[in-house]
Amino acid sequence: MRPTEEQKELRSAVRASLARHEGAAAWLPLTEQIGIAGLGVPEEYGGAGCGAPEVHVVMEELGRSLSPVPYLGSAVLVVQALLASGDARACTQLLPGLVEGRTVGTLAWAERGSWDPAAIRTDAARGPAGTWRLTGTKEFVLHGTEADVLLVPARTAVGVSLFQVPVGGAGVRREATVTMDQTRAQARIVLDGAEGRLIGAEGDGGRVLRHVLDLACTALAAEQAGAAERCLEITVAYAKERIQFGRPIGSFQALKHRLADAYVLVESARSAALGAAFAAAAGSSELTRCAAVAKSACSEAFSAVAGETIQLHGGIGITWEHDAHRYFKRAHGSAQLFGPPAWHRVRLAKDLGLTAA
């Protein structure tokens, strides 16, 4: 699992760009100069033809800086949904813009707090001239108010199917939601007879979403591992600088133990995330297992390490002036995104045949 020279250079370039450009302003430099949005896209659609390990590198760096750029929703969810759909026409039409960063995509997926494809109740009814009309409500839509490309899974008579819905079309209402983690924009999308275009085969949406869920959890795990690593770094640095009773607080045995435990959590999280990334790159049949392990382990590790960051910083750790609270909020928000750890352990148990499907 050692990084290649190209992956090392990619990490260095992304980190440098994020240091130069703050917040959302980093998106265009990252896409235009480094090409991060096209890493997972085949060359025939204008991408770099790379894979999950390269996406892992980018997500780790975005996690370290808590970057608000729409990479996860656009370059992972939407791109992978289009590729998995097998719809060559839709890929040819939509992927080039997404690769260049000129357009931002989002996959309006979750309903009633669930990312399980079986829980989708948004209805898709056939309209005139082969059109479709979608009615339902989607929650936790990443960058939902700013997206140019909107993909929506909905249920037809055949089963869950994937549709493209014009963001400015009639019957589409996008509402920004107030979240605890203000570094990750989310929205609620209400569809009331909105026109949709079928992407891929009718009834194939469940398979597409299950595959995208594995890749989304793999990418998010990398982000969580990167953010947890950064939490540990700033905590260790503070423990070396903060003087109490005439000595750095990091020299006290009790704090050494807590920092050592945090280090183990960070390294374990990184291993789990990398395992999922390499399983995705290899097209392994064990991807679902690896992704479920990574999402569960990295969610809990990040939450624990972010909590220690606040605790070991003392009073300053609970102030708005310090970044500790931002990592803590991202940790708890990302733990719920794409399903909480307990749900993924159930997925893992089912995949291992340890419980009824």
Protein Blocks (a to p, Z undefined) as FASTA:
>chain_A
ZZcfklmmmmmmmmmmmmmpgcjllmmmmmmmnommmmmpcfklopaoiafklmmmmmmm
mmmnopabfklmmmmmmmmmmmmnopaklmmmmmmmmmnomaccdddfbgghiabfklpc
bdcdddeehiacdddddehiehklmpmbdcdddddfkbccdddddfkbghiacdddddfb
lmbccdddddehiacddehjehilmmmmmmmmmmmmmmmmmmmmmmmmmmmmmmmmmmmm
mcgehiafklpmklmmmmmmmmmmmmmmmmmmmmmmmmmmnopaklmmmmmmmmmmmmmm
mmmmmmmmmmmnmmmlmcfkbmklmmmmmmmmmmmggpafklmmmmmmmmnopacZZ
